[in-house]
Amino acid sequence: MHYSFQIDSYEGYKAAYGKSVQQPEQFWSEIAEQFLWKKKWDKVLQWEFTTPDVKWFINGKLNITENCLDRHLASLGDKPAIIWEPNGVEEPHRVISYNELFFKVNQFVNVLRNNGVKKGDRICIYMGMVPELPIAMLACARVGAIHSVIFGGFSAQSIADRLTDANAAFIITCDGAYRGGKDIQLKSIIDDALVTCSFVRTVIVLNRTNTPVSMIKGRDIWWHEEIQKIEVQGNPVVPAEEMDSEDPLFILYTSGSTGKPKGVVHSSGGYMVYSTYSFVNVFQYKQGDVHFCTADIGWITGHTYIVYSVLCAGGTSVMYEGLPTWPDSGRLWDITDKHKVNVLYTAPTAIRSLMAYGLAPLEGKSLASLKVLGTVGEPINEEAWHWYDEHIGKKRCPIVDTWWQTETGGIMISNLAGITPSKPSYATLPLPGVQPVLVDEQGNVIEGNDVSGNLCIRYPWPSIIRTTYGDHERCRLNYFSSYKGMYFTGDGCYRDANGFYRITGRVDDVLNVSGHRIGTAEVENAINMHTGVLESAVVGYPHDLKGQGIYAFVIMDHAPDDADSIKADIMQTVSRVIGPIARPDKIQLVSGLPKTRSGKIMRRILRKIAENEPGAVGDTSTLLDPAVVEDIKNGGL
Ligand code: WT7
């Protein structure tokens, strides 16, 4: 599939960027015309950032799965859409052609319809990285149901919170998931979540690991048995539901600075257009390219750059089950060679952890098929950038450092591979259609170059967050109220002398642990549930592999006899309440926390202590009890 919006020179980038700012509606209209619509839009854009209210391709009708599947069948039907590598190397990989994917998605659409799923229903998907996961997502999209994929590392409590927030009556899950040497009991975790979620009517269970599962009569059904029923019915091909451009495509929960994750809602039309536009341009997609994004589909990176954009472009998407270090740390390189991967898109944390194994795992790996490398999720340090460049890209593959967020739907600031300049540790320049602005704490726009500030975006792009599910006011407060007339990203940013952007990290109470977003308030809430805990404060600290580690200061109701065992128990509580990804790396038991006279915790001070720079805590005279700081400094872990 060739899109004529593909930029092929730096000049071309500048021209496209200029047009996107001067004539945004004309610009996006010409791009959107290259997709398959059931009915064209009447108006390109209507927006204001106060409420906020943003609509793209108004009254346009489409189904994204017709763009991912139907449109390619005639020309690419036998070409691989998905290549899947299982966790166990002895198990054969699977290649699913566009024809097969179309067939399987239709089968599962029939399963959903047989079970009463209708347009607008919310369906929670909690599965491992198996091909049935994208099949389930595409089937939801085809019937117009809104999927909410939950990462396999979240606990029963986190699932229950998300199910309740979305009022989801349907769940699609697996008996278990393989992850390295472990077999994670997904269905059992769902069973725990459902204790408090009686509104869930149907749970469809894919058999993956043959682990024993409890199947409740009238509620739990097997994927394969439902498919058998469809086969008896003759596998009817059903037309894709007609979706309005602004109908929600999916909800994806993400952490913020409050204790409760929010359901980011993406639209059908705008998300399709922007995700594909960014994919084709950033990675410089060429027909037949094999794209390997190592993310989990439970995160936005997987939604956009394993599933929707790659398929809209007619590409081949490699997905794998397991871990980069299983069965050994040559895993990603083996997959690259085996499937002749052209584009490898991964996270700095993965690069750093593989770097730590040295060069031995690279021996005998060719990596000659690679053309483009990408990173996402957190700032990449120069050391990791150069290692990636030298040892993986062999200095012949451009590296794209892609900055974006769950809320932006697609890549916002990045170089375009081989087309616009790259600079280690810089995301560089905004994509056409993206207007970044740096602002100071008072909200004044900072003009000029060689300046730092908080990163905002001043004009809508097609895949901007539309709302937070069930609570539009929260969307306004979180993103559109800090700076008038602008979307606030929560990130700090530096713009260098040439106007290149470098993301410096979050400026709110959000941590980035191994590229996963975790709210400090969420972790504190979980810690505070532990028996004996009076209060806690969580901050991030620099961690060699994870980027940021989680450091918790905890006040107990009495001094424990065995502090180590209490700390281990608190860690276990956090794993239970949120999931293993939020487990603190360090816990310090303290007698008090540094608070202002109004009772606000001074995190700046705790951060300095966690960063092991106690000398830099600065002025403590405004604290209610400055002596607390000395106690914490002397206390140690
Ligand atoms: C936060 C968004 C978007 C996919 C993965 C994470 C950080 C993301 C970069 C980058 C520096 C980055 C930001 C952002 N981030 N990409 N290339 N350089 N920081 O999605 O969970 O929504 O997190 O990740 O802090 O706000 P997310």
Boltz pocket constraint, residues with backbone or C-beta under 6 A from the ligand:
constraints:
  - pocket:
      binder: B
      contacts: [[A, 254], [A, 300], [A, 301], [A, 375], [A, 376], [A, 377], [A, 378], [A, 379], [A, 380], [A, 401], [A, 402], [A, 403], [A, 404], [A, 405], [A, 406], [A, 407], [A, 413], [A, 427], [A, 489], [A, 490], [A, 491], [A, 503], [A, 504], [A, 505], [A, 506], [A, 512], [A, 515], [A, 516], [A, 517]]
      max_distance: 6.0
